């Protein structure tokens, strides 16, 4: 028996995989991975797969990146973990200093958690708790965008709007106010992204004016609704939103878990709108894809609303066992160090242009409804009817056909429904982009040909 087959059989006896219908694995083989190097993953029989999705969007500087690996190994010799309540350590202090310096102005305090969903939970609870601490007990609700996604824990799931993930658990969830997304896929023919985004903001403005007295915060994914089929919008929407939140005395939570750390062309997506949110949630690329870690960066004003004598019961008592883990912090310090020491964003601009050119011919494909891009995130939407942008039925699983074609040709593409996307590590070369594009193009042709 091959090592691949042996591991698959052992796996299926004991594991329950995420985001999977396990019955699919009766005919859709798992891919056992032995090692990773740069943009490549290798199985136990030597087959290689180009990681076009950065292993769920976390890997920034390649698998096995020596600088990040060395930082973790060095930290392991000193301290692997310590409770962060009543204790501290140098890596978490240094990382916090670096994050305060790197994030938009006014974000001055770091609260750590374990993963993206946990960071969203922290931000939601912190916003709600802030308003209670300042005597605004009427503020109990959140505003979110249609087609948004913020994670799988119950609070994060509640403020998302992708039915596939949320609908089953509806009875368990709080009810946000949902406003139409500025998603530019729905713009009128010939209309610019900016014009469409401005027009759709009217619904948000009306919502905030109506519900200002009861709303804690608006939560958005800046520029790209990643799990919502990589739908995108113009930075002007964020400018308008920040202004409206300030006028109506409402917090703005920027969920930059997927779009932060250079994915959209700037270090943080909010920079393209020139805004500072009240809370910024970060994870995924924070550690370069090596270890789980997340953080909520917020303002001194919000911090001060919790700063009081213990008897006031204003303290924020949220906690996670591995909060501020030194190994994760060491990985994050090394990751931020790469941004500091190398022209990552400049190189990404060239790579993103090459990525756009590599599939530009698909704009005329009869079943490609749109090609859209923000920096190092590029999406190709397959449609049944191009003129009317009618989607393929989800039951047809057209994206799965692209996924299978990709694997058989050495590229890990994991489409979201009918949307094929590229979100590769930043160390990808132009020839590797060309391979990724060639395989995706052939996969789209195969998936839409019948």
C-alpha positions in Angstrom: 0.0 0.0 0.0 1.3 3.5 -0.9 2.0 6.0 1.9 -0.6 8.3 0.4 -3.3 5.6 0.6 -2.3 4.4 4.0 -2.6 7.9 5.5 -5.9 8.5 3.7 -7.4 5.3 5.2 -6.1 6.1 8.7 -7.5 9.6 8.4 -11.0 8.5 7.4 -11.2 6.2 10.4 -10.7 9.0 12.9 -11.0 12.5 11.4 -13.9 14.8 10.7 -12.7 17.5 8.2 -13.7 21.1 8.2 -15.9 22.6 5.5 -16.6 19.1 4.1 -19.4 16.7 3.4 -17.4 13.7 4.5 -19.3 11.4 2.2 -17.6 13.1 -0.7 -14.4 11.5 0.3 -15.7 8.1 -0.9 -15.0 9.3 -4.4 -13.0 12.5 -4.0 -9.6 11.5 -2.5 -8.0 13.4 0.3 -4.5 14.8 -0.6 -2.0 13.8 2.1 0.8 16.4 2.3 4.3 15.5 3.5 6.1 18.8 3.2 5.9 22.4 1.9 8.4 24.6 0.2 7.7 28.1 -1.0 4.5 28.0 -3.0 4.6 24.2 -3.3 3.1 21.4 -1.4 4.3 17.8 -1.9 2.6 14.5 -1.1 4.1 11.3 0.0 4.6 10.1 -3.6 6.4 13.2 -4.8 3.5 14.9 -6.5 3.6 18.6 -6.1 0.7 21.2 -5.9 1.1 24.9 -6.3 -0.7 26.5 -3.4 -2.8 29.1 -5.2 -5.0 29.8 -2.1 -2.2 30.2 0.5 -3.7 27.3 2.5 -6.9 29.1 3.4 -5.3 32.6 2.9 -2.8 32.4 5.7 0.5 31.8 4.0 2.3 35.1 3.0 5.9 34.2 2.5 5.9 30.6 1.5 5.8 27.2 3.2 8.9 26.6 5.3 10.0 30.2 5.2 13.4 30.1 7.0 13.1 33.5 8.7 9.8 32.7 10.4 10.8 29.1 11.2 14.0 30.3 12.8 12.2 32.8 14.9 9.9 30.1 16.3 12.8 27.7 16.9 14.6 30.5 18.8 11.6 31.3 20.9 11.0 27.6 21.7 14.4 27.5 23.5 13.3 30.4 25.8 9.6 30.2 26.5 6.8 28.2 24.8 3.8 29.7 26.7 2.8 31.5 29.8 -0.5 32.8 31.1 -1.1 36.4 30.0 -3.4 37.4 32.9 -1.0 38.9 35.5 2.1 37.9 33.5 3.7 39.2 30.3 6.6 38.4 28.1 8.9 40.2 25.6 7.5 38.8 22.3 3.9 39.9 23.1 5.1 43.4 24.1 7.3 43.8 21.0 4.6 42.5 18.7 2.0 44.9 20.2 4.4 47.8 19.7 4.9 46.8 16.1 1.2 46.5 15.4 0.4 49.8 17.0 3.0 51.4 14.7 1.9 49.5 11.6 -1.9 49.9 11.8 -3.8 53.2 11.0 -3.5 56.1 13.4 -5.5 55.9 16.6 -5.2 52.2 17.1 -3.2 52.0 20.2 -4.1 48.9 22.2 -3.8 45.2 21.4 -6.0 42.4 22.7 -5.0 39.0 21.6 -7.0 35.8 20.9 -6.4 32.5 19.0 -8.1 32.8 15.6 -10.1 35.1 13.3 -13.5 34.2 14.7 -12.3 34.7 18.2 -11.0 38.2 17.2 -14.5 39.1 15.9 -16.1 37.8 19.1 -13.7 40.1 21.1 -14.6 43.1 19.0 -18.3 42.5 19.2 -18.2 42.0 22.9 -15.9 44.9 23.5 -18.0 47.3 21.5 -21.2 46.2 23.3 -19.5 46.4 26.7 -18.0 49.8 26.0 -21.5 51.3 25.5 -22.6 49.7 28.8 -19.6 51.1 30.6 -20.4 54.7 29.4 -24.1 54.4 30.3 -25.6 53.6 26.9 -27.4 50.4 27.7 -29.8 50.9 24.8 -27.0 50.1 22.3 -27.3 46.4 21.8 -27.4 45.7 18.0 -24.9 45.4 15.2 -25.2 46.3 11.5 -23.7 44.1 8.9 -23.6 43.9 5.1 -25.4 41.3 3.0 -23.1 38.5 1.7 -20.7 39.1 4.5 -18.7 36.5 6.4 -17.0 37.0 9.8 -16.4 33.4 11.1 -18.0 30.4 12.5 -18.4 31.0 16.3 -21.9 32.1 17.2 -21.4 35.8 17.5 -19.3 36.0 14.3 -21.7 33.8 12.5 -24.6 36.0 13.6 -23.1 39.1 12.0 -22.3 37.2 8.7 -24.8 36.7 5.9 -23.8 33.7 3.9 -26.8 31.3 4.2 -24.7 28.2 3.5 -22.9 28.7 6.8 -25.5 30.5 8.8 -29.0 29.3 8.0 -28.9 26.0 10.0 -27.9 27.8 13.2 -30.5 30.7 12.9 -32.3 29.8 16.1 -29.1 30.2 18.1 -28.1 33.6 16.8 -28.7 37.2 17.6 -30.3 39.2 14.8 -28.2 42.0 13.3 -29.5 44.8 11.0 -28.5 43.7 7.5 -27.8 46.4 4.8 -27.3 45.7 1.1 -23.6 45.1 0.2 -21.8 47.6 -2.1 -20.7 44.5 -4.1 -19.8 45.9 -7.5 -20.7 42.7 -9.4 -24.2 44.1 -9.4 -23.4 47.6 -10.8 -25.2 48.7 -14.0 -23.5 48.3 -17.3 -20.9 51.0 -17.8 -21.1 52.1 -14.2 -17.9 52.6 -12.3 -17.0 50.9 -9.0 -16.9 54.2 -7.2 -20.3 55.3 -8.5 -22.0 52.0 -7.6 -20.4 52.0 -4.1 -21.5 55.6 -3.5 -25.1 54.7 -4.6 -25.3 51.7 -2.4 -24.1 53.6 0.6 -27.5 55.4 0.7 -29.0 52.3 2.3 -26.3 52.3 5.0 -26.8 56.0 5.7 -30.5 55.5 6.1 -30.0 52.5 8.4 -27.6 54.3 10.7 -29.8 57.3 10.9 -32.8 55.2 11.8 -31.1 52.9 14.3 -28.3 55.1 15.8 -29.7 54.9 19.3 -29.6 51.1 19.4 -26.6 50.2 17.3 -23.2 49.4 18.9 -21.2 49.0 15.7 -21.1 48.3 12.0 -18.8 45.4 11.0 -17.4 45.1 7.5 -14.8 43.3 5.5 -12.9 46.2 3.9 -12.9 46.0 0.0 -13.3 42.2 -0.4 -16.1 39.9 0.9 -13.8 36.9 0.7 -16.0 33.9 1.7 -18.9 35.7 0.0 -17.5 34.7 -3.4 -14.7 37.3 -3.4 -17.1 40.1 -4.2 -15.4 43.5 -4.1 -16.2 47.2 -3.8 -14.6 50.6 -4.0 -12.7 52.3 -1.1 -15.0 55.3 -1.2 -17.6 53.2 0.6 -15.3 52.9 3.6 -14.7 56.7 3.6 -18.5 57.3 3.7 -19.0 54.6 6.3 -16.4 56.0 8.7 -17.9 59.5 8.4 -21.4 58.2 9.0 -20.3 56.2 12.1 -18.7 59.2 13.6 -21.8 61.4 13.0 -24.1 58.8 14.5 -21.9 57.8 17.4 -21.5 54.2 16.2 -18.3 52.1 16.3 -16.7 50.8 13.1 -15.2 47.2 13.2 -12.9 46.4 10.3 -12.6 42.7 9.8 -9.2 42.6 8.1 -8.6 39.0 9.0 -8.4 37.9 5.3 -7.6 41.2 3.6 -4.9 42.5 5.9 -1.1 42.2 5.6 -0.8 43.3 1.9 -3.5 41.2 0.3 -5.4 44.2 -1.3 -2.3 46.1 -2.3 -1.7 48.1 0.9 -0.6 46.7 4.3 -4.2 47.1 5.5 -7.2 47.6 3.2 -8.5 50.5 5.3 -5.5 52.5 4.2 -6.9 52.8 0.7 -9.8 54.8 2.2 -7.6 56.8 4.6 -9.6 55.7 7.6 -9.0 54.4 11.1 -11.7 52.0 12.4 -12.5 51.8 16.1 -11.6 48.1 16.1 -9.4 46.2 13.6 -9.5 42.4 13.7 -6.3 40.6 12.4 -5.3 37.0 12.0 -4.5 34.6 9.1 -1.4 36.3 7.6 -0.4 37.7 11.0 2.0 34.8 11.6 2.8 34.2 8.0 0.7 31.0 8.1 2.8 29.2 10.7 0.7 29.3 13.9 -2.8 30.4 15.1 -2.9 33.9 16.5 -5.3 36.8 16.3 -5.5 40.3 17.7 -8.0 43.1 18.0 -6.3 46.5 17.8 -8.4 49.4 19.2 -8.3 52.9 20.5 -7.1 54.4 23.8 -10.5 55.9 24.3 -12.2 52.5 24.2 -9.5 51.1 26.5 -10.1 53.9 29.0 -13.8 53.1 29.2 -12.8 49.8 30.9 -10.1 51.2 33.1 -11.5 51.6 36.7 -11.4 50.2 40.2 -12.2 46.4 40.2 -15.4 47.0 42.2 -16.8 48.9 39.3 -17.1 45.6 37.3 -16.1 47.4 34.1 -13.2 45.0 33.3 -13.2 43.1 30.1 -12.9 39.5 31.3 -12.8 37.8 28.0 -9.9 35.3 27.8 -8.4 32.4 25.8 -5.9 29.9 27.2 -3.3 30.6 24.6 -3.8 34.4 24.4 -0.6 36.0 23.3 1.3 32.8 22.9 5.0 33.5 22.7 5.6 31.2 19.7 2.8 32.8 17.7 4.1 36.2 18.7 7.6 35.3 17.5 6.2 34.2 14.1 4.3 37.4 13.8 7.3 39.5 14.7 9.3 37.8 12.0 6.4 38.3 9.5 6.2 42.0 10.2 10.0 42.2 10.0 9.8 40.9 6.4 7.4 43.7 5.6 9.8 46.2 7.3 13.0 45.0 5.7 11.8 44.1 2.1 9.7 45.9 -0.5 6.9 43.4 -0.2 4.2 45.7 -1.4 6.2 47.0 -4.3 6.9 43.5 -5.5 3.2 42.6 -5.0 2.2 45.4 -7.3 4.2 43.8 -10.1 2.9 40.3 -9.3 -0.7 41.5 -9.2 -0.3 43.1 -12.6 1.2 39.9 -14.0 -1.6 38.0 -12.4 -4.2 40.2 -14.2 -2.4 39.9 -17.5 -2.2 36.1 -17.2 -5.9 35.6 -17.5 -7.0 38.9 -19.3 -8.2 36.9 -22.3 -10.9 35.3 -20.2 -12.8 38.5 -20.1 -14.4 37.5 -23.4 -15.1 33.9 -22.4 -18.9 33.2 -22.8 -19.2 31.9 -19.3 -17.0 34.4 -17.4 -19.3 37.0 -15.9 -16.5 39.1 -14.4 -12.8 39.2 -13.6 -12.2 41.4 -10.5 -9.1 42.2 -8.5 -7.8 44.0 -5.4 -4.1 43.6 -5.3 -3.1 40.0 -4.7 -6.7 38.8 -4.7 -8.1 38.0 -8.1 -11.4 36.3 -8.8 -13.0 34.9 -12.0 -16.8 34.4 -11.8 -18.3 31.6 -13.9 -21.9 32.2 -15.0 -24.5 30.4 -17.1 -25.6 33.4 -19.0 -23.0 36.2 -19.4 -25.4 38.9 -20.8 -27.8 38.6 -17.8 -25.2 37.3 -15.3 -27.4 34.3 -14.5 -25.4 31.9 -12.2 -25.0 28.2 -12.7 -27.1 26.2 -10.2 -25.1 25.5 -7.1 -26.1 21.9 -7.2 -24.0 21.5 -10.4 -20.8 22.1 -8.4 -19.0 23.6 -11.4 -16.3 24.9 -9.0 -15.6 21.4 -7.9 -14.8 20.4 -11.5 -12.1 23.2 -11.5 -10.8 22.0 -8.2 -10.4 18.4 -9.5 -8.8 19.6 -12.7 -6.4 21.7 -10.8 -5.3 18.9 -8.6 -4.7 16.6 -11.6 -2.5 19.3 -13.0 -0.5 20.2 -9.9 -2.4 23.3 -8.8 -4.4 23.7 -5.6 -7.4 25.9 -6.6 -10.3 25.8 -4.2 -13.2 27.8 -5.8 -15.9 29.4 -3.8 -19.0 28.1 -5.5 -18.7 29.3 -9.1 -15.9 31.7 -8.4 -12.3 30.7 -9.2 -9.8 32.8 -7.4 -6.1 33.4 -6.9 -4.7 34.3 -3.5 -1.1 32.9 -3.6 1.8 33.4 -1.3 3.8 36.6 -2.1 6.9 34.6 -3.0 5.3 33.2 -6.2 7.2 33.7 -9.4 5.8 35.0 -12.7 6.3 31.6 -14.3 4.3 30.0 -11.4 1.6 32.6 -12.0 1.5 31.6 -15.6 1.1 27.9 -14.6 -1.7 28.8 -12.1 -3.5 30.8 -14.8 -3.1 28.1 -17.5 -4.5 25.4 -15.3 -7.4 27.6 -14.1 -8.2 28.6 -17.7 -8.4 25.0 -18.8 -10.4 24.1 -15.6 -12.9 26.8 -16.4 -13.3 25.6 -20.0 -13.9 22.1 -18.7 -16.3 23.1 -16.0 -18.5 25.3 -18.3 -18.4 23.3 -21.5 -21.6 21.3 -20.8 
